[in-house]
Amino acid sequence: MKELGNPKEFLGYLMSHAMKGTGTRLMDNFTQAGFDVSKPQWFVLVRCFHFENEELLQSEVVEMMMGDKTAVTRAVDDLVKQGLVSQEIYKQDRRNRVLTLTTAGKEMVPKLMQCAMKSIDEVTQGISQSDMQITKRVLKQIIENSNKLNAKS
């Protein structure tokens, strides 16, 4: 029987722990900067920011978060209550909502992005630019491969 090797060397384990550690660092930096923002709220805010000139549907955010409808709904509801995001009924499908940053949201996101960049800088400390470029290229290829394989099934 073939030896499986050290589970801590498996790619899935490494990617999962890199994401978890980076997310924890990001949340710590948000807290240190005085922001009370959850990961799903951050995800919604940054997507609204990047899609500012387009209609961003709540269902699209759910897809981007790999189907976590409950987390997106809760995050959107909280962001609406905080006055950071507004939502309107989508004219083509009344079950869906168009998400838009409010003025307060537009002011907050760049500050959150500074925390995100600080987090990336911290967790990539000691990694060369060329290694980072290779890492990004490899991860993009893994994503492309998995998307192709998953589309077939």
Z-matrix of the N, CA and C atoms (Angstrom, degrees):
N
C 1 1.447
C 2 1.522 1 109.52
N 3 1.300 2 115.70 1 135.47
C 4 1.464 3 120.98 2 -178.69
C 5 1.526 4 110.24 3 -70.17
N 6 1.325 5 116.31 4 133.91
C 7 1.467 6 122.00 5 177.30
C 8 1.527 7 109.64 6 -68.95
N 9 1.309 8 116.15 7 134.25
C 10 1.453 9 120.99 8 -177.37
C 11 1.522 10 112.89 9 -79.32
N 12 1.290 11 118.64 10 -23.06
C 13 1.455 12 120.54 11 -179.79
C 14 1.520 13 111.71 12 86.43
N 15 1.299 14 114.65 13 -175.92
C 16 1.458 15 122.17 14 -177.61
C 17 1.530 16 109.86 15 -76.44
N 18 1.331 17 117.89 16 118.57
C 19 1.469 18 120.31 17 -179.57
C 20 1.529 19 113.00 18 -57.50
N 21 1.328 20 117.14 19 -27.46
C 22 1.462 21 119.98 20 -179.76
C 23 1.527 22 112.48 21 -74.13
N 24 1.328 23 116.62 22 -3.85
C 25 1.462 24 121.66 23 176.02
C 26 1.529 25 111.94 24 -100.57
N 27 1.337 26 117.71 25 -5.16
C 28 1.457 27 121.08 26 179.45
C 29 1.522 28 109.72 27 -67.39
N 30 1.309 29 115.85 28 141.20
C 31 1.462 30 121.41 29 -178.00
C 32 1.527 31 111.99 30 -58.21
N 33 1.325 32 117.36 31 -44.23
C 34 1.461 33 120.66 32 -179.87
C 35 1.518 34 112.41 33 -60.07
N 36 1.324 35 115.72 34 -42.68
C 37 1.461 36 120.90 35 177.63
C 38 1.527 37 110.29 36 -61.10
N 39 1.326 38 115.95 37 -46.70
C 40 1.469 39 120.52 38 -177.53
C 41 1.528 40 111.05 39 -64.41
N 42 1.331 41 117.15 40 -44.69
C 43 1.473 42 119.97 41 179.85
C 44 1.526 43 110.92 42 -64.44
N 45 1.329 44 116.04 43 -42.35
C 46 1.457 45 120.42 44 -179.75
C 47 1.528 46 111.25 45 -61.76
N 48 1.328 47 116.61 46 -45.10
C 49 1.462 48 119.86 47 -178.91
C 50 1.528 49 112.50 48 -71.73
N 51 1.314 50 116.99 49 -32.23
C 52 1.468 51 119.58 50 175.34
C 53 1.535 52 109.56 51 -64.88
N 54 1.329 53 117.00 52 -43.11
C 55 1.472 54 120.94 53 178.46
C 56 1.529 55 111.39 54 -64.65
N 57 1.324 56 115.45 55 -44.65
C 58 1.467 57 119.43 56 -179.07
C 59 1.525 58 110.80 57 -63.07
N 60 1.321 59 116.35 58 -45.79
C 61 1.467 60 119.95 59 -179.65
C 62 1.515 61 112.61 60 -64.91
N 63 1.315 62 116.18 61 -40.52
C 64 1.464 63 120.64 62 178.68
C 65 1.524 64 110.34 63 -66.25
N 66 1.333 65 116.29 64 -41.92
C 67 1.466 66 120.25 65 178.43
C 68 1.517 67 112.27 66 -63.66
N 69 1.311 68 116.85 67 -40.60
C 70 1.466 69 121.09 68 177.71
C 71 1.525 70 110.41 69 -63.53
N 72 1.337 71 116.16 70 -42.98
C 73 1.467 72 120.45 71 178.64
C 74 1.525 73 110.18 72 -61.87
N 75 1.327 74 116.46 73 -42.65
C 76 1.467 75 121.35 74 179.17
C 77 1.528 76 111.04 75 -60.95
N 78 1.326 77 116.79 76 -47.05
C 79 1.464 78 120.09 77 -179.84
C 80 1.532 79 110.91 78 -63.03
N 81 1.335 80 116.74 79 -39.00
C 82 1.474 81 120.52 80 177.01
C 83 1.530 82 110.52 81 -62.55
N 84 1.333 83 116.61 82 -42.32
C 85 1.465 84 119.38 83 179.89
C 86 1.528 85 111.54 84 -68.02
N 87 1.329 86 117.62 85 -36.41
C 88 1.473 87 120.06 86 174.60
C 89 1.528 88 109.61 87 -60.58
N 90 1.327 89 116.50 88 -47.51
C 91 1.455 90 121.25 89 -178.20
C 92 1.529 91 111.06 90 -62.31
N 93 1.342 92 116.49 91 -45.10
C 94 1.461 93 120.32 92 179.73
C 95 1.532 94 111.78 93 -62.28
N 96 1.331 95 116.61 94 -30.49
C 97 1.464 96 120.63 95 179.62
C 98 1.533 97 111.83 96 -86.27
N 99 1.341 98 117.05 97 0.28
C 100 1.456 99 120.71 98 176.09
C 101 1.521 100 114.92 99 90.04
N 102 1.329 101 117.81 100 16.84
C 103 1.463 102 121.36 101 179.83
C 104 1.518 103 110.22 102 -104.60
N 105 1.334 104 115.74 103 132.22
C 106 1.459 105 121.89 104 176.50
C 107 1.527 106 107.56 105 -104.40
N 108 1.336 107 115.52 106 82.77
C 109 1.464 108 121.97 107 -174.89
C 110 1.524 109 108.50 108 -129.36
N 111 1.319 110 116.13 109 129.15
C 112 1.468 111 120.37 110 176.36
C 113 1.531 112 109.68 111 -83.62
N 114 1.332 113 116.44 112 166.64
C 115 1.469 114 120.05 113 177.84
C 116 1.529 115 111.92 114 -58.77
N 117 1.350 116 118.75 115 -47.68
C 118 1.467 117 117.35 116 178.06
C 119 1.529 118 113.26 117 -62.23
N 120 1.333 119 117.23 118 -37.08
C 121 1.468 120 119.89 119 177.11
C 122 1.526 121 110.53 120 -63.50
N 123 1.326 122 116.91 121 -43.07
C 124 1.461 123 121.60 122 177.35
C 125 1.521 124 109.75 123 -59.02
N 126 1.314 125 116.38 124 -45.06
C 127 1.457 126 121.60 125 -178.76
C 128 1.531 127 110.43 126 -60.06
N 129 1.338 128 117.21 127 -45.44
C 130 1.469 129 121.24 128 179.04
C 131 1.528 130 110.31 129 -64.33
N 132 1.320 131 116.97 130 -46.24
C 133 1.470 132 120.75 131 -178.08
C 134 1.529 133 111.68 132 -60.76
N 135 1.322 134 116.92 133 -46.79
C 136 1.459 135 119.44 134 -176.22
C 137 1.525 136 110.71 135 -69.55
N 138 1.347 137 117.79 136 -33.79
C 139 1.465 138 119.85 137 176.57
C 140 1.527 139 110.34 138 -67.20
N 141 1.319 140 117.17 139 -42.55
C 142 1.470 141 120.51 140 176.90
C 143 1.526 142 110.48 141 -59.86
N 144 1.319 143 116.13 142 -39.55
C 145 1.462 144 121.21 143 179.83
C 146 1.525 145 110.96 144 -64.23
N 147 1.340 146 116.47 145 -45.76
C 148 1.464 147 120.62 146 -177.42
C 149 1.523 148 112.97 147 -73.32
N 150 1.331 149 117.15 148 -23.04
C 151 1.462 150 121.33 149 179.84
C 152 1.528 151 110.62 150 -105.93
N 153 1.323 152 116.07 151 27.19
C 154 1.466 153 121.28 152 -173.59
C 155 1.525 154 112.56 153 -57.50
N 156 1.327 155 118.14 154 -33.51
C 157 1.457 156 121.31 155 -176.90
C 158 1.526 157 113.28 156 -95.13
N 159 1.324 158 116.38 157 9.35
C 160 1.456 159 121.71 158 179.37
C 161 1.524 160 108.92 159 -132.38
N 162 1.326 161 115.93 160 165.26
C 163 1.455 162 119.00 161 172.41
C 164 1.522 163 108.42 162 -77.65
N 165 1.301 164 116.14 163 123.64
C 166 1.462 165 120.88 164 176.19
C 167 1.516 166 107.07 165 -108.18
N 168 1.335 167 114.96 166 117.00
C 169 1.453 168 120.29 167 -179.19
C 170 1.516 169 110.60 168 -89.64
N 171 1.321 170 116.05 169 144.81
C 172 1.451 171 120.41 170 178.24
C 173 1.526 172 110.46 171 -59.25
N 174 1.321 173 117.68 172 -36.19
C 175 1.471 174 120.63 173 178.62
C 176 1.527 175 111.47 174 -64.04
N 177 1.337 176 117.90 175 -31.77
C 178 1.465 177 121.34 176 177.17
C 179 1.528 178 110.39 177 -69.17
N 180 1.318 179 116.83 178 -37.34
C 181 1.465 180 120.30 179 177.27
C 182 1.524 181 109.15 180 -65.22
N 183 1.338 182 116.90 181 -39.38
C 184 1.469 183 120.78 182 176.81
C 185 1.527 184 109.58 183 -59.28
N 186 1.332 185 117.34 184 -45.49
C 187 1.471 186 120.97 185 177.75
C 188 1.526 187 111.33 186 -60.10
N 189 1.329 188 116.57 187 -44.02
C 190 1.462 189 120.91 188 -179.94
C 191 1.525 190 111.26 189 -63.09
N 192 1.341 191 116.20 190 -30.18
C 193 1.469 192 120.75 191 178.55
C 194 1.520 193 110.54 192 -92.23
N 195 1.307 194 116.33 193 19.09
C 196 1.466 195 123.42 194 175.69
C 197 1.521 196 112.50 195 59.43
N 198 1.346 197 115.62 196 41.99
C 199 1.454 198 120.59 197 169.78
C 200 1.502 199 117.47 198 86.57
N 201 1.331 200 119.32 199 12.39
C 202 1.465 201 120.52 200 -179.16
C 203 1.534 202 109.78 201 -85.72
N 204 1.333 203 115.19 202 74.73
C 205 1.466 204 122.05 203 -175.00
C 206 1.527 205 112.29 204 -61.83
N 207 1.318 206 116.66 205 -40.08
C 208 1.467 207 120.61 206 -178.59
C 209 1.523 208 111.29 207 -63.65
N 210 1.330 209 116.59 208 -45.50
C 211 1.475 210 120.23 209 -179.80
C 212 1.521 211 110.71 210 -63.90
N 213 1.332 212 117.64 211 -40.49
C 214 1.468 213 120.69 212 179.78
C 215 1.520 214 110.22 213 -66.69
N 216 1.320 215 117.21 214 -45.76
C 217 1.470 216 120.72 215 -179.66
C 218 1.519 217 110.75 216 -59.53
N 219 1.320 218 116.38 217 -46.10
C 220 1.471 219 120.82 218 179.49
C 221 1.528 220 110.55 219 -62.79
N 222 1.341 221 116.42 220 -44.19
C 223 1.471 222 120.53 221 -179.88
C 224 1.520 223 110.82 222 -62.69
N 225 1.327 224 116.66 223 -45.88
C 226 1.471 225 120.59 224 -179.98
C 227 1.520 226 110.11 225 -62.23
N 228 1.324 227 117.42 226 -46.56
C 229 1.467 228 120.55 227 179.37
C 230 1.531 229 111.13 228 -57.11
N 231 1.330 230 116.33 229 -45.10
C 232 1.472 231 120.30 230 179.33
C 233 1.528 232 111.41 231 -64.68
N 234 1.333 233 117.12 232 -41.48
C 235 1.468 234 120.87 233 -179.07
C 236 1.526 235 111.40 234 -67.60
N 237 1.323 236 116.71 235 -34.63
C 238 1.471 237 120.74 236 175.81
C 239 1.527 238 109.14 237 -65.47
N 240 1.337 239 117.22 238 -45.39
C 241 1.473 240 121.82 239 179.11
C 242 1.532 241 111.42 240 -60.84
N 243 1.347 242 116.03 241 -35.19
C 244 1.464 243 120.78 242 -179.64
C 245 1.531 244 112.14 243 -80.71
N 246 1.322 245 117.13 244 -6.44
C 247 1.460 246 120.85 245 178.91
C 248 1.521 247 113.84 246 77.82
N 249 1.336 248 117.32 247 22.82
C 250 1.466 249 120.98 248 -178.27
C 251 1.528 250 112.50 249 -99.41
N 252 1.330 251 116.65 250 -24.88
C 253 1.466 252 122.51 251 -179.00
C 254 1.521 253 108.03 252 -134.73
N 255 1.327 254 115.70 253 144.29
C 256 1.460 255 119.98 254 170.88
C 257 1.518 256 107.59 255 -115.28
N 258 1.323 257 115.23 256 154.87
C 259 1.459 258 119.45 257 177.94
C 260 1.523 259 109.08 258 -134.60
N 261 1.312 260 114.48 259 140.14
C 262 1.457 261 121.17 260 177.78
C 263 1.516 262 108.13 261 -128.26
N 264 1.312 263 115.67 262 152.78
C 265 1.467 264 120.11 263 176.74
C 266 1.522 265 108.55 264 -65.96
N 267 1.328 266 115.43 265 134.31
C 268 1.467 267 122.49 266 178.51
C 269 1.525 268 107.97 267 -76.61
N 270 1.326 269 116.67 268 124.45
C 271 1.467 270 121.72 269 -173.78
C 272 1.527 271 113.42 270 -60.49
N 273 1.348 272 117.71 271 -35.57
C 274 1.462 273 120.59 272 -177.13
C 275 1.535 274 113.36 273 -80.30
N 276 1.345 275 116.71 274 -17.55
C 277 1.463 276 120.34 275 -178.80
C 278 1.529 277 107.66 276 -154.61
N 279 1.302 278 115.96 277 100.02
C 280 1.465 279 121.38 278 -173.37
C 281 1.530 280 113.32 279 -62.43
N 282 1.328 281 117.66 280 -14.87
C 283 1.468 282 120.42 281 178.00
C 284 1.524 283 111.32 282 -77.16
N 285 1.324 284 116.62 283 -14.49
C 286 1.460 285 121.78 284 -175.35
C 287 1.523 286 110.41 285 -104.81
N 288 1.321 287 116.00 286 162.76
C 289 1.468 288 122.12 287 -179.78
C 290 1.523 289 110.07 288 -127.88
N 291 1.351 290 115.49 289 143.92
C 292 1.467 291 122.18 290 172.35
C 293 1.524 292 106.50 291 -94.51
N 294 1.329 293 116.16 292 127.08
C 295 1.464 294 121.64 293 -178.45
C 296 1.518 295 110.11 294 -101.91
N 297 1.322 296 116.02 295 136.99
C 298 1.461 297 122.26 296 -179.85
C 299 1.522 298 109.04 297 -141.41
N 300 1.315 299 116.46 298 140.40
C 301 1.462 300 119.91 299 174.12
C 302 1.524 301 109.70 300 -72.27
N 303 1.320 302 115.98 301 139.61
C 304 1.458 303 120.83 302 171.52
C 305 1.531 304 107.82 303 -81.86
N 306 1.304 305 116.71 304 176.93
C 307 1.471 306 120.78 305 176.75
C 308 1.531 307 109.97 306 -58.48
N 309 1.328 308 116.64 307 -42.75
C 310 1.473 309 120.33 308 179.05
C 311 1.529 310 110.34 309 -63.33
N 312 1.319 311 116.95 310 -39.68
C 313 1.455 312 120.89 311 177.91
C 314 1.514 313 111.74 312 -64.66
N 315 1.342 314 116.13 313 -42.06
C 316 1.470 315 120.82 314 179.22
C 317 1.526 316 111.57 315 -63.58
N 318 1.314 317 116.59 316 -30.51
C 319 1.469 318 120.60 317 177.92
C 320 1.530 319 110.98 318 -78.06
N 321 1.322 320 117.12 319 -32.83
C 322 1.455 321 120.77 320 -175.36
C 323 1.531 322 113.07 321 -79.12
N 324 1.321 323 117.92 322 -39.16
C 325 1.466 324 120.68 323 -172.74
C 326 1.531 325 113.27 324 -57.52
N 327 1.331 326 120.79 325 -45.37
C 328 1.470 327 118.58 326 178.48
C 329 1.534 328 113.01 327 -59.22
N 330 1.328 329 117.46 328 -33.21
C 331 1.465 330 120.87 329 177.17
C 332 1.531 331 109.93 330 -68.75
N 333 1.321 332 116.18 331 -40.36
C 334 1.465 333 120.02 332 176.76
C 335 1.526 334 110.45 333 -65.86
N 336 1.330 335 116.65 334 -37.05
C 337 1.462 336 120.33 335 179.10
C 338 1.524 337 111.24 336 -64.02
N 339 1.329 338 117.12 337 -33.83
C 340 1.467 339 119.87 338 175.25
C 341 1.533 340 110.21 339 -62.59
N 342 1.328 341 116.13 340 -41.17
C 343 1.469 342 120.05 341 176.55
C 344 1.519 343 110.22 342 -63.58
N 345 1.322 344 117.10 343 -39.86
C 346 1.467 345 121.11 344 -179.91
C 347 1.526 346 110.26 345 -64.80
N 348 1.317 347 117.13 346 -44.17
C 349 1.470 348 120.15 347 179.42
C 350 1.529 349 110.59 348 -64.79
N 351 1.318 350 116.43 349 -38.61
C 352 1.469 351 120.28 350 176.63
C 353 1.528 352 109.34 351 -61.04
N 354 1.327 353 116.96 352 -43.48
C 355 1.467 354 121.54 353 179.66
C 356 1.516 355 111.12 354 -61.56
N 357 1.327 356 117.19 355 -44.72
C 358 1.475 357 121.46 356 178.90
C 359 1.529 358 109.40 357 -61.34
N 360 1.336 359 116.21 358 -45.13
C 361 1.469 360 120.00 359 178.97
C 362 1.532 361 110.95 360 -59.35
N 363 1.327 362 115.89 361 -41.60
C 364 1.466 363 119.86 362 -178.07
C 365 1.529 364 111.87 363 -66.51
N 366 1.333 365 116.71 364 -46.15
C 367 1.464 366 118.39 365 -175.06
C 368 1.524 367 113.23 366 -78.95
N 369 1.329 368 117.30 367 -13.64
C 370 1.472 369 119.98 368 177.53
C 371 1.528 370 111.56 369 -105.28
N 372 1.316 371 116.47 370 11.37
C 373 1.461 372 121.08 371 178.53
C 374 1.529 373 109.61 372 -57.01
N 375 1.314 374 116.49 373 133.16
C 376 1.456 375 121.86 374 178.34
C 377 1.524 376 113.91 375 84.27
N 378 1.330 377 117.93 376 2.32
C 379 1.461 378 121.65 377 177.99
C 380 1.523 379 107.52 378 -103.97
N 381 1.311 380 116.43 379 126.48
C 382 1.472 381 120.63 380 -176.94
C 383 1.529 382 111.07 381 -68.38
N 384 1.330 383 114.94 382 157.89
C 385 1.470 384 120.90 383 176.39
C 386 1.523 385 110.88 384 -58.25
N 387 1.328 386 116.54 385 -41.25
C 388 1.469 387 118.95 386 -178.42
C 389 1.525 388 110.67 387 -66.51
N 390 1.330 389 117.88 388 -38.48
C 391 1.464 390 120.29 389 176.23
C 392 1.531 391 110.92 390 -65.43
N 393 1.323 392 116.63 391 -37.61
C 394 1.470 393 119.86 392 177.85
C 395 1.529 394 110.55 393 -65.09
N 396 1.324 395 117.11 394 -40.41
C 397 1.466 396 120.27 395 178.68
C 398 1.529 397 110.66 396 -64.15
N 399 1.320 398 116.81 397 -41.70
C 400 1.467 399 120.99 398 177.68
C 401 1.532 400 109.70 399 -63.29
N 402 1.309 401 116.60 400 -45.37
C 403 1.466 402 121.04 401 179.54
C 404 1.524 403 110.96 402 -57.86
N 405 1.319 404 116.51 403 -47.26
C 406 1.469 405 120.56 404 179.48
C 407 1.522 406 110.87 405 -62.18
N 408 1.324 407 116.72 406 -43.27
C 409 1.463 408 120.33 407 -179.13
C 410 1.528 409 110.61 408 -62.80
N 411 1.329 410 116.98 409 -44.30
C 412 1.460 411 121.32 410 -179.83
C 413 1.529 412 110.61 411 -65.19
N 414 1.325 413 117.45 412 -44.30
C 415 1.466 414 120.18 413 179.56
C 416 1.532 415 111.32 414 -63.26
N 417 1.321 416 117.08 415 -40.43
C 418 1.470 417 120.15 416 176.82
C 419 1.521 418 110.89 417 -61.27
N 420 1.331 419 117.25 418 -39.04
C 421 1.462 420 120.54 419 178.83
C 422 1.526 421 110.94 420 -68.04
N 423 1.319 422 117.16 421 -39.23
C 424 1.466 423 120.89 422 176.62
C 425 1.528 424 109.90 423 -62.10
N 426 1.326 425 116.59 424 -43.89
C 427 1.471 426 121.07 425 178.78
C 428 1.528 427 110.18 426 -61.99
N 429 1.308 428 116.09 427 -46.34
C 430 1.469 429 120.14 428 179.65
C 431 1.533 430 110.58 429 -60.70
N 432 1.328 431 116.83 430 -47.00
C 433 1.461 432 120.79 431 179.48
C 434 1.527 433 111.61 432 -60.34
N 435 1.326 434 116.38 433 -46.57
C 436 1.475 435 119.32 434 -178.22
C 437 1.523 436 111.01 435 -66.64
N 438 1.340 437 117.88 436 -36.79
C 439 1.464 438 120.52 437 177.08
C 440 1.527 439 110.90 438 -62.76
N 441 1.324 440 117.00 439 -42.67
C 442 1.473 441 120.60 440 178.07
C 443 1.513 442 110.49 441 -62.97
N 444 1.329 443 116.95 442 -47.20
C 445 1.461 444 120.75 443 -178.68
C 446 1.536 445 111.31 444 -64.01
N 447 1.322 446 116.13 445 -41.43
C 448 1.477 447 120.23 446 -178.13
C 449 1.520 448 111.50 447 -71.26
N 450 1.320 449 117.94 448 -28.20
C 451 1.468 450 121.12 449 177.58
C 452 1.525 451 110.96 450 -68.63
N 453 1.331 452 117.03 451 -28.42
C 454 1.460 453 121.66 452 179.97
C 455 1.519 454 112.52 453 -74.47
N 456 1.355 455 115.53 454 -27.14
C 457 1.466 456 117.40 455 -175.37
C 458 1.504 457 113.01 456 -93.64
